[in-house]
C-alpha cells in the first residue's frame, strides 16, 4: 500500500529521528513529506517506532493512503517527485 506521510515536529532532535525512521520505509519527496510503500505489518511497526519518538502534545504525523487512482492524479509542479512504482523498501 502506498501512503503519503507528512509531519510537523516541534523539537529538532525529534524531527531528525522521525525523518530517519521514515527513510527506512520510503522516499523523502519534500522536506517534511515521505512517500511510503508498506504492507499492514510494516505500517504498524512504523507507527510503533514513531510513537516512541514524538511528543504527541507537540508533534504530529499524518498518513494518507494513496489509492491507484489517487496516484495517477498527483501533479508535481516544481521541486519534488514520486516514488517510482518498481521501488519498494523492506525492513529486515
LINSUL-V520617 format. One line per field, one symbol per residue. phi: phi as a letter, one per 30 degrees, with the letter a starting at -180 (. if undefined). Layout:
# LINSUL-V520617
phi->???
This chain:
# LINSUL-V520617
phi->.cbccbbbcdceddedddddddddcacdcaebbbccbbcddddddeedddddcdcddbcbbbbcdcdeddddcdcccidkacdeeddbcbcc
